[in-house]
Amino acid sequence: MTNSVVTITFEKLQMQGDVTCNGRNGAGIYGCNEGSLATVIMNNCAMTGDVYGGYETASLCGWIGNKATVSGCWSVGTVEAPRNEQSYFIAPTSVTLKNCFSLNGDAYNVNKITDEIAASGEMTFTLNGNQENIVWYQTIGEDNYPVLDNTHKQVYSDGEYSCDGTLLSETAVYSNEGSNNIADHE
């Protein structure tokens, strides 16, 4: 729990395992930003276990507050007591989320993970955003989910993308070979 005015940054952190909290605000990575005093930045983090706890329990952060940015993060697993059905991933009031995934998806712009999206490489490609800074890797056919280990392979797409990594064509095929067709930022 944090109850002071600071900036807290979580980067390239992956929690593997279940979490049990005997009170509220249980989470896989960060429990509670008390009073929303801290600015929370969470980049390229993942949770691959179940979370059990009281009110405002969520997969990544039980209560992230209203000054948070979360990007390139994902979670799989169940959550026992979320704040509401839209808060399985994080429990926010106002938060910026970009390129994030969870089993449930939710109302806060979190994409829903399916077996197909995970296995195809689509999730890994999307987590890496504009593809300028590759953090997530996946050897397609071997890794079920993205990994932070660069000894695995980068995922490429044959689709056309805008400069921010948004897919412009209707479909894309993902592979571990090739190059990405991303427009230059003007």
C-alpha positions in Angstrom: 0.0 0.0 0.0 1.2 3.5 -0.9 0.0 6.6 0.9 2.4 9.3 -0.2 2.9 11.5 -3.2 5.5 9.7 -5.4 5.8 8.1 -8.8 6.0 4.3 -8.8 7.2 2.5 -11.9 6.8 -1.2 -12.6 8.7 -2.4 -15.8 9.3 -5.8 -17.3 7.9 -7.6 -14.3 6.1 -11.0 -14.5 4.4 -12.7 -11.6 3.9 -16.4 -12.0 1.7 -18.0 -9.3 -1.4 -17.6 -7.3 -1.9 -14.8 -4.8 -4.2 -14.9 -1.7 -5.0 -11.7 0.2 -6.8 -11.8 3.5 -8.3 -8.4 3.0 -9.2 -6.0 0.2 -7.0 -4.9 -2.7 -5.3 -8.2 -3.5 -3.3 -8.2 -6.7 -0.6 -10.0 -8.6 1.8 -7.1 -8.8 0.6 -4.0 -6.8 -2.2 -4.0 -4.1 -3.3 -0.4 -3.4 -2.5 3.2 -4.2 -4.2 4.5 -1.1 -6.0 7.8 -1.7 -4.8 7.8 -5.3 -1.8 9.8 -4.1 0.9 8.1 -6.2 1.4 8.3 -9.9 1.6 4.7 -11.1 3.4 3.7 -14.3 3.2 0.0 -15.3 4.9 -1.0 -18.5 5.3 -4.5 -20.0 4.2 -6.5 -16.9 2.3 -9.8 -16.7 0.4 -11.9 -14.2 -0.1 -15.6 -14.9 -1.9 -16.8 -11.7 -5.2 -16.6 -9.9 -5.9 -13.8 -7.3 -8.1 -14.4 -4.2 -9.0 -11.6 -1.9 -11.7 -9.2 -0.7 -13.2 -6.1 -2.4 -11.2 -4.4 -5.2 -9.1 -7.4 -5.9 -7.7 -7.5 -9.5 -5.1 -9.4 -11.5 -2.4 -6.7 -11.8 -3.4 -4.0 -9.4 -6.2 -4.0 -6.7 -6.6 -0.2 -6.7 -4.3 1.7 -9.1 -5.8 5.1 -8.4 -6.6 7.9 -10.8 -3.1 8.9 -12.0 -1.9 5.8 -13.8 -0.6 4.7 -17.1 -0.6 1.0 -18.0 0.8 -0.2 -21.3 2.0 -3.5 -22.9 0.6 -5.5 -19.9 -1.4 -8.8 -19.8 -2.8 -11.3 -17.4 -4.3 -14.7 -17.4 -6.0 -16.3 -14.4 -9.2 -15.8 -12.4 -10.0 -13.1 -9.9 -12.1 -13.9 -6.9 -13.5 -10.5 -5.8 -13.1 -7.8 -8.4 -14.6 -4.4 -7.7 -17.1 -5.0 -10.5 -17.2 -7.2 -13.7 -15.2 -4.5 -15.6 -12.3 -4.6 -13.1 -10.6 -8.0 -13.5 -7.4 -6.5 -14.8 -7.0 -3.4 -12.6 -9.4 -1.4 -10.4 -9.1 2.2 -11.6 -11.0 5.4 -11.4 -9.3 7.1 -14.3 -6.4 5.4 -16.0 -4.7 5.4 -19.4 -4.4 1.8 -20.8 -2.7 0.9 -24.1 -2.1 -2.5 -25.7 -3.2 -4.5 -22.7 -4.9 -8.0 -22.5 -6.7 -10.1 -20.0 -8.8 -13.3 -20.0 -11.9 -11.2 -19.4 -11.1 -8.0 -21.3 -13.0 -5.2 -19.6 -14.6 -1.9 -20.0 -11.3 0.0 -19.5 -9.9 -0.7 -23.0 -8.3 -4.0 -22.2 -8.4 -6.6 -25.0 -9.7 -10.1 -24.4 -7.2 -12.9 -24.6 -8.3 -16.0 -26.6 -6.3 -19.1 -27.3 -6.2 -18.1 -30.9 -4.9 -14.5 -30.3 -2.3 -15.8 -27.9 -1.0 -18.7 -30.0 -1.0 -16.8 -33.3 1.5 -14.1 -32.1 -1.2 -11.4 -32.4 -1.1 -10.6 -28.7 2.7 -10.4 -28.6 2.8 -8.1 -31.6 0.1 -5.8 -30.1 1.8 -5.7 -26.7 4.9 -4.3 -28.4 2.9 -1.3 -29.7 4.7 0.6 -32.5 7.4 -2.1 -32.7 10.2 0.4 -32.0 11.2 -1.1 -28.7 10.6 -4.9 -28.7 10.1 -6.2 -25.2 7.8 -9.2 -25.6 8.9 -12.3 -27.6 7.2 -15.5 -28.6 8.4 -18.5 -30.5 5.2 -19.3 -32.4 4.3 -23.0 -32.0 6.4 -23.3 -28.8 5.4 -20.5 -26.5 1.7 -20.3 -25.4 2.1 -16.7 -24.3 4.5 -13.8 -24.7 7.8 -13.9 -22.7 10.3 -11.2 -21.7 13.2 -13.4 -22.7 14.9 -12.2 -25.9 16.3 -15.7 -26.6 12.8 -16.4 -27.9 11.8 -14.9 -31.3 10.3 -11.6 -32.3 6.8 -11.6 -33.8 6.2 -9.9 -37.2 3.0 -9.1 -39.0 2.2 -8.9 -42.8 -0.6 -6.4 -42.2 -0.4 -2.6 -42.8 -0.2 -0.5 -39.6 -0.3 3.2 -38.8 2.7 4.8 -37.1 1.2 4.0 -33.6 0.9 0.3 -34.4 -2.8 0.3 -35.1 -3.8 -2.3 -37.8 -5.1 -0.6 -40.9 -6.0 -3.7 -42.9 -8.8 -6.1 -41.8 -6.6 -9.1 -41.2 -2.9 -9.9 -40.5 -0.9 -13.0 -40.3 1.8 -13.2 -37.6 5.1 -15.1 -37.9 8.6 -15.2 -36.5 10.1 -14.2 -39.9 9.7 -11.1 -42.0 9.4 -7.4 -41.4 6.6 -5.1 -40.2 4.9 -2.7 -42.5 4.4 0.3 -40.2 3.9 3.8 -41.6 6.4 6.5 -40.6 5.1 9.1 -38.1 4.6 12.4 -39.9 
